[in-house]
């Protein structure tokens, strides 16, 4: 790349490359939303029907196995993961696999808060996966399918051996609708609306297998559970949660937006079409990285590289030799230039990850906009390098 790069004259139509909340779907407008449920009780027949519709259509588009249940829960993906960890873990050993910031949050929960007595922690550095072959066949498992902040995803679930006596909890918030999920290997899967479908924040989606339901009904942890974590009544699953009732008040506006996002997903061809859009964007960035000497993928292994949160480190020697703080400042200045040009918003690396770039390529991002972005990244880098 020439470091005197000329400023591009074509901008991405949508410069939103944040990893959450993410870009709205193409063609989005508030006028598209049906407002009939706005201002109504979420327990009214109308609102509950909307919530149940969101649940049932999610099952259909994702192709969930028979018997899997779906609920809308509080506090986004984080709330969905924590309510299951607090409700299900502790009756047997637990293996936790973490290789980025959110996976490490579940380690903190397990070790410091739940203080699980038989808990093995397996970690990997940013950009690489932990050693999954260390998973015990009889232990509960907690892991993220896709590392939103690290740009690394699991390639498959071959390492998970079937065992009906244990539960496998998977945080899949930046993978669902964009990557192939092996549902039959997982008992709890969580995600949030503001990731691949570009919905609004605050709501979590919880998917439970029959095995997870059996754990909830057969195990009562000694610890107290806050109301927001309770999924059973009288020792039985609270089925109302999986029929459109919610633990606390949901946003009907956000629900309507999620329904419209599902409409869009179906219109373009369903889950496979959503995944193809993310794959195409990753292909564009892969070609750019191969032709560009100032960046490298944070994840060196293409087989496990994420197609949603795509991460890079700065490879140019003048920047790479800087300390971490100076590198972060360099990237911040790049982002400031790009934002001033309305060319790219919010694409700096996550604060706890190594300094660099994190470009969201979920399905709502147009691959053509990713192609238009890369010359702007080259230009911003050249400007900042010249200023050193």
DRENDO-1510 file (C-alpha; in Angstrom, 1 decimal, always signed):
<recs>
REC; n; res; u; v; w
REC; 1; UNK; +0.0; +0.0; +0.0 .
REC; 2; UNK; +1.4; +3.4; -0.8 .
REC; 3; UNK; +1.6; +5.5; +2.4 .
REC; 4; UNK; +0.7; +8.7; +0.4 .
REC; 5; UNK; -2.7; +7.1; -0.4 .
REC; 6; UNK; -5.1; +9.5; -2.0 .
REC; 7; UNK; -8.3; +10.2; -0.2 .
REC; 8; UNK; -11.1; +8.0; -1.7 .
REC; 9; UNK; -14.0; +9.7; -3.3 .
REC; 10; UNK; -16.6; +6.9; -2.6 .
REC; 11; UNK; -17.8; +6.3; +0.9 .
REC; 12; UNK; -19.7; +3.3; +2.3 .
REC; 13; UNK; -23.4; +3.9; +2.0 .
REC; 14; UNK; -23.7; +2.9; +5.7 .
REC; 15; UNK; -20.5; +3.6; +7.7 .
REC; 16; UNK; -21.7; +1.7; +10.8 .
REC; 17; UNK; -19.1; -1.0; +11.6 .
REC; 18; UNK; -19.7; -1.3; +15.3 .
REC; 19; UNK; -19.9; -4.7; +16.8 .
REC; 20; UNK; -22.9; -3.9; +19.0 .
REC; 21; UNK; -25.3; -2.4; +18.6 .
REC; 22; UNK; -24.7; -3.2; +14.9 .
REC; 23; UNK; -25.8; -1.6; +11.7 .
REC; 24; UNK; -29.5; -1.7; +11.0 .
REC; 25; UNK; -30.7; -3.9; +8.2 .
REC; 26; UNK; -30.6; -2.3; +4.7 .
REC; 27; UNK; -33.7; -0.2; +4.0 .
REC; 28; UNK; -34.5; +0.2; +7.7 .
REC; 29; UNK; -36.8; +3.0; +8.8 .
REC; 30; UNK; -38.9; +3.6; +11.9 .
REC; 31; UNK; -42.0; +4.0; +9.6 .
REC; 32; UNK; -41.8; +0.3; +8.8 .
REC; 33; UNK; -42.7; -0.7; +12.4 .
REC; 34; UNK; -46.3; -1.7; +13.2 .
REC; 35; UNK; -47.2; +0.6; +16.2 .
REC; 36; UNK; -50.4; -1.2; +17.2 .
REC; 37; UNK; -48.8; -2.8; +20.3 .
REC; 38; UNK; -46.9; +0.4; +21.4 .
REC; 39; UNK; -48.3; +1.7; +24.7 .
REC; 40; UNK; -50.1; -1.6; +25.3 .
REC; 41; UNK; -49.5; -3.9; +28.3 .
REC; 42; UNK; -46.9; -6.6; +27.4 .
REC; 43; UNK; -49.4; -9.0; +29.0 .
REC; 44; UNK; -52.2; -8.0; +26.6 .
REC; 45; UNK; -53.3; -10.6; +24.0 .
REC; 46; UNK; -51.9; -8.4; +21.2 .
REC; 47; UNK; -48.5; -7.9; +22.8 .
REC; 48; UNK; -48.2; -11.6; +23.9 .
REC; 49; UNK; -49.0; -12.6; +20.4 .
REC; 50; UNK; -46.2; -10.4; +19.0 .
REC; 51; UNK; -43.7; -11.9; +21.5 .
REC; 52; UNK; -44.9; -15.5; +20.8 .
REC; 53; UNK; -44.5; -14.7; +17.1 .
REC; 54; UNK; -40.9; -13.6; +17.7 .
REC; 55; UNK; -40.3; -16.9; +19.4 .
REC; 56; UNK; -41.9; -19.2; +16.9 .
REC; 57; UNK; -40.3; -17.5; +13.9 .
REC; 58; UNK; -36.9; -17.7; +15.5 .
REC; 59; UNK; -37.3; -21.4; +15.8 .
REC; 60; UNK; -38.3; -21.7; +12.1 .
REC; 61; UNK; -35.6; -19.5; +10.6 .
REC; 62; UNK; -32.9; -21.1; +12.7 .
REC; 63; UNK; -34.2; -24.6; +12.1 .
REC; 64; UNK; -34.1; -25.6; +15.8 .
REC; 65; UNK; -34.5; -29.3; +16.7 .
REC; 66; UNK; -37.9; -30.5; +17.9 .
REC; 67; UNK; -38.4; -30.0; +21.6 .
REC; 68; UNK; -36.1; -27.0; +21.8 .
REC; 69; UNK; -37.7; -24.0; +23.6 .
REC; 70; UNK; -37.1; -20.3; +23.0 .
REC; 71; UNK; -37.7; -17.4; +25.4 .
REC; 72; UNK; -37.2; -13.7; +25.5 .
REC; 73; UNK; -35.3; -12.7; +28.7 .
REC; 74; UNK; -33.9; -9.6; +30.3 .
REC; 75; UNK; -30.5; -8.1; +30.1 .
REC; 76; UNK; -29.4; -9.1; +26.6 .
REC; 77; UNK; -27.1; -12.0; +26.0 .
REC; 78; UNK; -25.4; -11.4; +29.3 .
REC; 79; UNK; -28.6; -11.9; +31.2 .
REC; 80; UNK; -29.4; -15.1; +29.3 .
REC; 81; UNK; -26.0; -16.7; +30.0 .
REC; 82; UNK; -26.0; -15.7; +33.7 .
REC; 83; UNK; -29.5; -16.9; +34.5 .
REC; 84; UNK; -28.5; -20.3; +33.2 .
REC; 85; UNK; -25.1; -20.5; +34.9 .
REC; 86; UNK; -26.7; -19.5; +38.2 .
REC; 87; UNK; -29.7; -21.9; +37.8 .
REC; 88; UNK; -27.9; -24.9; +36.4 .
REC; 89; UNK; -24.3; -25.2; +37.5 .
REC; 90; UNK; -22.9; -26.7; +40.6 .
REC; 91; UNK; -24.3; -30.2; +40.7 .
REC; 92; UNK; -21.3; -31.7; +38.8 .
REC; 93; UNK; -17.9; -30.6; +37.5 .
REC; 94; UNK; -17.7; -27.7; +35.1 .
REC; 95; UNK; -15.3; -26.9; +32.3 .
REC; 96; UNK; -15.1; -23.3; +31.0 .
REC; 97; UNK; -13.4; -22.4; +27.8 .
REC; 98; UNK; -12.5; -18.7; +27.3 .
REC; 99; UNK; -10.4; -16.9; +24.8 .
REC; 100; UNK; -11.7; -13.3; +24.8 .
REC; 101; UNK; -13.3; -10.8; +27.2 .
REC; 102; UNK; -16.9; -12.1; +27.4 .
REC; 103; UNK; -15.8; -15.7; +27.9 .
REC; 104; UNK; -13.6; -14.5; +30.7 .
REC; 105; UNK; -16.7; -12.9; +32.3 .
REC; 106; UNK; -18.2; -16.3; +32.6 .
REC; 107; UNK; -14.9; -17.5; +34.2 .
REC; 108; UNK; -15.3; -14.6; +36.8 .
REC; 109; UNK; -18.9; -15.7; +37.5 .
REC; 110; UNK; -18.0; -19.3; +38.0 .
REC; 111; UNK; -14.9; -18.8; +40.1 .
REC; 112; UNK; -15.5; -15.6; +42.1 .
REC; 113; UNK; -19.3; -15.4; +42.4 .
REC; 114; UNK; -20.7; -19.0; +42.1 .
REC; 115; UNK; -17.4; -20.4; +43.5 .
REC; 116; UNK; -18.0; -23.7; +41.8 .
REC; 117; UNK; -16.1; -26.4; +43.7 .
REC; 118; UNK; -15.0; -28.5; +40.7 .
REC; 119; UNK; -14.3; -26.0; +37.9 .
REC; 120; UNK; -11.5; -26.3; +35.3 .
REC; 121; UNK; -10.7; -23.2; +33.4 .
REC; 122; UNK; -9.1; -23.4; +29.9 .
REC; 123; UNK; -8.1; -20.2; +28.3 .
REC; 124; UNK; -6.5; -19.0; +25.0 .
REC; 125; UNK; -4.9; -15.7; +24.2 .
REC; 126; UNK; -6.7; -13.2; +21.9 .
REC; 127; UNK; -6.5; -14.7; +18.4 .
REC; 128; UNK; -6.3; -18.3; +19.3 .
REC; 129; UNK; -8.5; -21.0; +20.7 .
REC; 130; UNK; -8.0; -22.9; +24.0 .
REC; 131; UNK; -7.4; -26.7; +24.0 .
REC; 132; UNK; -10.9; -28.2; +23.6 .
REC; 133; UNK; -9.5; -31.7; +23.8 .
REC; 134; UNK; -9.2; -31.1; +27.6 .
REC; 135; UNK; -13.0; -31.1; +28.0 .
REC; 136; UNK; -14.2; -33.8; +30.3 .
REC; 137; UNK; -16.9; -36.1; +29.0 .
REC; 138; UNK; -18.9; -35.9; +32.2 .
REC; 139; UNK; -18.5; -32.2; +33.1 .
REC; 140; UNK; -20.9; -29.3; +32.3 .
REC; 141; UNK; -19.4; -27.0; +29.7 .
REC; 142; UNK; -19.5; -23.2; +29.3 .
REC; 143; UNK; -18.0; -21.6; +26.2 .
REC; 144; UNK; -18.6; -18.9; +23.5 .
REC; 145; UNK; -19.1; -20.1; +19.9 .
REC; 146; UNK; -17.7; -16.9; +18.4 .
REC; 147; UNK; -15.3; -14.5; +20.2 .
REC; 148; UNK; -16.8; -11.1; +19.5 .
REC; 149; UNK; -13.7; -9.3; +20.7 .
REC; 150; UNK; -11.1; -11.7; +19.4 .
REC; 151; UNK; -12.2; -12.6; +15.9 .
REC; 152; UNK; -12.0; -16.3; +16.6 .
REC; 153; UNK; -14.8; -18.9; +16.4 .
REC; 154; UNK; -15.0; -22.6; +17.1 .
REC; 155; UNK; -14.9; -24.6; +13.8 .
REC; 156; UNK; -17.3; -27.3; +15.0 .
REC; 157; UNK; -18.6; -29.1; +18.1 .
REC; 158; UNK; -16.8; -32.4; +17.5 .
REC; 159; UNK; -15.0; -32.0; +20.8 .
REC; 160; UNK; -18.3; -32.2; +22.8 .
REC; 161; UNK; -19.2; -35.8; +23.5 .
REC; 162; UNK; -22.9; -36.5; +24.0 .
REC; 163; UNK; -23.9; -37.0; +27.6 .
REC; 164; UNK; -27.4; -36.5; +28.8 .
REC; 165; UNK; -26.2; -36.1; +32.4 .
REC; 166; UNK; -24.5; -32.8; +31.7 .
REC; 167; UNK; -25.4; -29.5; +30.2 .
REC; 168; UNK; -23.5; -27.5; +27.6 .
REC; 169; UNK; -24.0; -23.7; +27.8 .
REC; 170; UNK; -23.0; -21.7; +24.7 .
REC; 171; UNK; -22.9; -18.0; +24.4 .
REC; 172; UNK; -23.5; -17.6; +20.7 .
REC; 173; UNK; -24.5; -14.0; +20.5 .
REC; 174; UNK; -22.3; -13.0; +17.5 .
REC; 175; UNK; -22.6; -16.4; +15.8 .
REC; 176; UNK; -26.4; -17.1; +15.6 .
REC; 177; UNK; -27.7; -16.3; +12.1 .
REC; 178; UNK; -24.2; -16.0; +10.7 .
REC; 179; UNK; -22.4; -19.3; +11.5 .
REC; 180; UNK; -23.3; -23.0; +11.5 .
REC; 181; UNK; -24.4; -23.9; +15.0 .
REC; 182; UNK; -24.6; -27.6; +16.0 .
REC; 183; UNK; -27.7; -27.3; +18.0 .
REC; 184; UNK; -27.9; -31.0; +19.0 .
REC; 185; UNK; -24.6; -30.7; +20.8 .
REC; 186; UNK; -25.8; -27.7; +22.9 .
REC; 187; UNK; -28.3; -27.5; +25.7 .
REC; 188; UNK; -28.3; -23.7; +26.3 .
REC; 189; UNK; -27.7; -21.2; +23.5 .
REC; 190; UNK; -28.0; -17.5; +24.0 .
REC; 191; UNK; -27.9; -14.5; +21.7 .
REC; 192; UNK; -29.1; -10.9; +21.5 .
REC; 193; UNK; -31.1; -8.9; +19.0 .
REC; 194; UNK; -28.4; -6.3; +18.4 .
REC; 195; UNK; -25.9; -8.5; +16.8 .
REC; 196; UNK; -26.3; -10.3; +13.4 .
REC; 197; UNK; -29.8; -9.0; +12.8 .
REC; 198; UNK; -29.1; -5.4; +13.8 .
REC; 199; UNK; -31.9; -5.2; +16.4 .
REC; 200; UNK; -32.1; -3.1; +19.5 .
REC; 201; UNK; -30.4; -3.8; +22.8 .
REC; 202; UNK; -31.6; -5.0; +26.2 .
REC; 203; UNK; -33.3; -8.2; +25.2 .
REC; 204; UNK; -31.7; -11.7; +25.3 .
REC; 205; UNK; -32.8; -14.8; +23.5 .
REC; 206; UNK; -32.6; -18.1; +25.4 .
REC; 207; UNK; -32.7; -21.5; +23.7 .
REC; 208; UNK; -33.1; -24.6; +25.8 .
REC; 209; UNK; -32.8; -28.3; +24.9 .
REC; 210; UNK; -34.9; -30.9; +26.6 .
REC; 211; UNK; -31.8; -31.8; +28.5 .
REC; 212; UNK; -31.5; -28.3; +29.9 .
REC; 213; UNK; -35.2; -28.4; +31.0 .
REC; 214; UNK; -34.5; -31.7; +32.8 .
REC; 215; UNK; -31.6; -30.0; +34.6 .
REC; 216; UNK; -33.8; -27.1; +35.7 .
REC; 217; UNK; -36.5; -29.4; +37.0 .
REC; 218; UNK; -34.2; -31.9; +38.6 .
REC; 219; UNK; -31.6; -29.6; +40.3 .
REC; 220; UNK; -32.2; -26.8; +42.8 .
REC; 221; UNK; -29.0; -24.9; +43.7 .
REC; 222; UNK; -28.4; -24.0; +47.3 .
REC; 223; UNK; -27.7; -20.4; +46.3 .
REC; 224; UNK; -30.6; -17.8; +46.2 .
REC; 225; UNK; -31.8; -16.8; +42.7 .
REC; 226; UNK; -32.9; -13.3; +41.9 .
REC; 227; UNK; -36.3; -13.0; +40.2 .
REC; 228; UNK; -34.7; -12.3; +36.9 .
REC; 229; UNK; -33.0; -15.7; +36.9 .
REC; 230; UNK; -36.0; -17.9; +37.9 .
REC; 231; UNK; -37.2; -20.2; +35.2 .
REC; 232; UNK; -39.2; -22.7; +37.3 .
REC; 233; UNK; -42.3; -22.7; +39.4 .
REC; 234; UNK; -43.0; -25.4; +41.9 .
REC; 235; UNK; -40.1; -27.4; +40.6 .
REC; 236; UNK; -41.4; -27.4; +37.0 .
REC; 237; UNK; -40.3; -25.2; +34.0 .
REC; 238; UNK; -42.3; -22.0; +33.8 .
REC; 239; UNK; -43.7; -22.8; +30.4 .
REC; 240; UNK; -45.3; -19.3; +30.1 .
REC; 241; UNK; -41.8; -17.9; +29.5 .
REC; 242; UNK; -41.6; -19.9; +26.3 .
REC; 243; UNK; -45.0; -18.8; +25.1 .
REC; 244; UNK; -44.6; -15.1; +25.0 .
REC; 245; UNK; -44.7; -14.1; +28.7 .
REC; 246; UNK; -41.6; -12.4; +30.0 .
REC; 247; UNK; -40.0; -12.0; +33.4 .
REC; 248; UNK; -40.0; -8.2; +33.2 .
REC; 249; UNK; -41.4; -5.6; +30.8 .
REC; 250; UNK; -40.1; -5.9; +27.2 .
REC; 251; UNK; -39.9; -3.1; +24.7 .
REC; 252; UNK; -42.6; -3.7; +22.2 .
REC; 253; UNK; -40.9; -1.2; +19.9 .
REC; 254; UNK; -37.7; -3.3; +20.0 .
REC; 255; UNK; -39.8; -6.5; +19.6 .
REC; 256; UNK; -41.5; -5.1; +16.5 .
REC; 257; UNK; -38.1; -4.2; +15.1 .
REC; 258; UNK; -36.9; -7.8; +15.7 .
REC; 259; UNK; -39.9; -9.1; +13.8 .
REC; 260; UNK; -39.2; -6.8; +10.9 .
REC; 261; UNK; -35.6; -8.0; +10.9 .
REC; 262; UNK; -36.9; -11.6; +10.7 .
REC; 263; UNK; -39.0; -10.5; +7.8 .
REC; 264; UNK; -35.9; -9.2; +6.0 .
REC; 265; UNK; -34.0; -12.4; +6.8 .
REC; 266; UNK; -36.8; -14.5; +5.2 .
REC; 267; UNK; -37.0; -12.2; +2.2 .
REC; 268; UNK; -33.4; -12.5; +1.3 .
REC; 269; UNK; -33.3; -16.3; +1.7 .
REC; 270; UNK; -33.2; -17.1; +5.4 .
REC; 271; UNK; -30.3; -18.2; +7.6 .
REC; 272; UNK; -28.1; -19.4; +4.7 .
REC; 273; UNK; -28.4; -16.0; +2.9 .
REC; 274; UNK; -27.5; -14.2; +6.1 .
REC; 275; UNK; -24.4; -16.4; +6.6 .
REC; 276; UNK; -23.4; -15.9; +2.9 .
REC; 277; UNK; -23.4; -12.1; +3.4 .
REC; 278; UNK; -21.0; -12.4; +6.3 .
REC; 279; UNK; -18.8; -14.8; +4.4 .
REC; 280; UNK; -18.7; -12.5; +1.5 .
REC; 281; UNK; -17.6; -9.6; +3.7 .
REC; 282; UNK; -14.9; -11.7; +5.3 .
REC; 283; UNK; -13.6; -12.7; +1.8 .
REC; 284; UNK; -13.3; -9.1; +0.9 .
REC; 285; UNK; -11.3; -8.3; +4.0 .
REC; 286; UNK; -9.1; -11.4; +3.5 .
REC; 287; UNK; -8.2; -10.3; +0.0 .
REC; 288; UNK; -7.4; -6.8; +1.4 .
REC; 289; UNK; -5.3; -8.1; +4.2 .
REC; 290; UNK; -3.3; -10.3; +1.8 .
REC; 291; UNK; -2.5; -7.2; -0.3 .
REC; 292; UNK; -1.9; -4.8; +2.6 .
REC; 293; UNK; +1.4; -4.7; +4.5 .
REC; 294; UNK; +0.3; -2.6; +7.5 .
REC; 295; UNK; -2.3; -4.9; +8.9 .
REC; 296; UNK; -2.5; -8.6; +9.8 .
REC; 297; UNK; -5.4; -10.7; +11.1 .
REC; 298; UNK; -5.4; -11.0; +14.9 .
REC; 299; UNK; -6.5; -14.6; +14.3 .
REC; 300; UNK; -3.7; -16.3; +12.2 .
REC; 301; UNK; -5.7; -19.5; +11.4 .
REC; 302; UNK; -8.2; -19.0; +8.6 .
REC; 303; UNK; -10.1; -22.1; +9.7 .
REC; 304; UNK; -11.2; -20.5; +12.9 .
REC; 305; UNK; -11.4; -16.9; +11.8 .
REC; 306; UNK; -14.7; -15.1; +12.6 .
REC; 307; UNK; -16.9; -13.9; +9.7 .
REC; 308; UNK; -18.7; -11.4; +12.0 .
REC; 309; UNK; -16.3; -9.6; +14.3 .
REC; 310; UNK; -13.2; -9.5; +12.1 .
REC; 311; UNK; -10.1; -8.3; +14.0 .
REC; 312; UNK; -6.8; -6.9; +12.9 .
REC; 313; UNK; -3.5; -5.8; +14.5 .
REC; 314; UNK; -1.2; -3.1; +13.1 .
REC; 315; UNK; +1.8; -4.8; +11.5 .
REC; 316; UNK; +3.7; -1.8; +10.3 .
REC; 317; UNK; +7.0; -1.8; +12.2 .
REC; 318; UNK; +6.8; +1.9; +13.1 .
REC; 319; UNK; +3.5; +1.3; +14.9 .
REC; 320; UNK; +4.1; -2.3; +16.1 .
REC; 321; UNK; +7.1; -1.2; +18.1 .
REC; 322; UNK; +5.1; +1.3; +20.1 .
REC; 323; UNK; +3.8; +0.4; +23.5 .
REC; 324; UNK; +0.2; -0.6; +23.8 .
REC; 325; UNK; -1.1; +2.8; +24.9 .
REC; 326; UNK; +0.6; +4.5; +21.9 .
REC; 327; UNK; -0.8; +2.0; +19.5 .
REC; 328; UNK; -4.3; +2.5; +20.9 .
REC; 329; UNK; -3.9; +6.3; +20.5 .
REC; 330; UNK; -2.8; +5.8; +16.9 .
REC; 331; UNK; -5.9; +3.8; +16.1 .
REC; 332; UNK; -8.1; +6.3; +17.9 .
REC; 333; UNK; -6.7; +9.1; +15.7 .
REC; 334; UNK; -7.4; +6.9; +12.6 .
REC; 335; UNK; -11.0; +6.5; +13.7 .
REC; 336; UNK; -11.4; +10.2; +14.4 .
REC; 337; UNK; -10.3; +10.9; +10.8 .
REC; 338; UNK; -12.7; +8.4; +9.4 .
REC; 339; UNK; -15.6; +9.5; +11.5 .
REC; 340; UNK; -15.0; +13.1; +10.4 .
REC; 341; UNK; -15.3; +11.9; +6.8 .
REC; 342; UNK; -18.5; +9.8; +7.6 .
REC; 343; UNK; -16.5; +6.9; +6.2 .
REC; 344; UNK; -16.4; +4.6; +9.2 .
REC; 345; UNK; -17.7; +4.6; +12.8 .
REC; 346; UNK; -16.7; +2.5; +15.8 .
REC; 347; UNK; -14.2; +0.1; +14.3 .
REC; 348; UNK; -11.4; +0.3; +16.8 .
REC; 349; UNK; -10.5; -2.9; +18.7 .
REC; 350; UNK; -12.3; -3.7; +21.9 .
REC; 351; UNK; -10.7; -1.9; +24.9 .
REC; 352; UNK; -9.5; -5.1; +26.6 .
REC; 353; UNK; -8.3; -6.7; +23.3 .
REC; 354; UNK; -4.9; -6.0; +21.7 .
REC; 355; UNK; -4.9; -2.6; +19.9 .
REC; 356; UNK; -6.0; -2.7; +16.3 .
REC; 357; UNK; -9.2; -2.8; +14.3 .
REC; 358; UNK; -12.5; -4.7; +14.8 .
REC; 359; UNK; -14.8; -4.5; +11.7 .
REC; 360; UNK; -18.3; -5.9; +12.1 .
REC; 361; UNK; -19.4; -8.0; +9.1 .
REC; 362; UNK; -22.7; -9.3; +10.4 .
REC; 363; UNK; -25.5; -9.9; +7.9 .
REC; 364; UNK; -26.9; -6.3; +8.1 .
REC; 365; UNK; -23.6; -4.9; +6.8 .
REC; 366; UNK; -23.5; -4.7; +3.0 .
REC; 367; UNK; -20.4; -6.5; +1.6 .
REC; 368; UNK; -20.2; -3.6; -1.0 .
REC; 369; UNK; -19.7; -1.2; +2.0 .
REC; 370; UNK; -16.9; -3.4; +3.3 .
REC; 371; UNK; -15.2; -3.1; -0.1 .
REC; 372; UNK; -15.6; +0.7; +0.0 .
REC; 373; UNK; -14.2; +0.8; +3.5 .
REC; 374; UNK; -10.8; -0.7; +2.9 .
REC; 375; UNK; -9.4; +2.3; +0.8 .
REC; 376; UNK; -10.5; +4.6; +3.6 .
REC; 377; UNK; -8.6; +2.5; +6.1 .
REC; 378; UNK; -5.5; +2.7; +4.0 .
REC; 379; UNK; -5.9; +6.5; +3.7 .
REC; 380; UNK; -6.4; +7.0; +7.4 .
REC; 381; UNK; -3.4; +4.9; +8.2 .
REC; 382; UNK; -1.2; +6.8; +5.7 .
REC; 383; UNK; -2.3; +10.1; +7.2 .
REC; 384; UNK; -1.4; +9.1; +10.7 .
REC; 385; UNK; +1.8; +7.4; +9.8 .
REC; 386; UNK; +2.9; +10.6; +8.1 .
REC; 387; UNK; +2.1; +12.5; +11.2 .
REC; 388; UNK; +4.4; +10.4; +13.5 .
</recs>
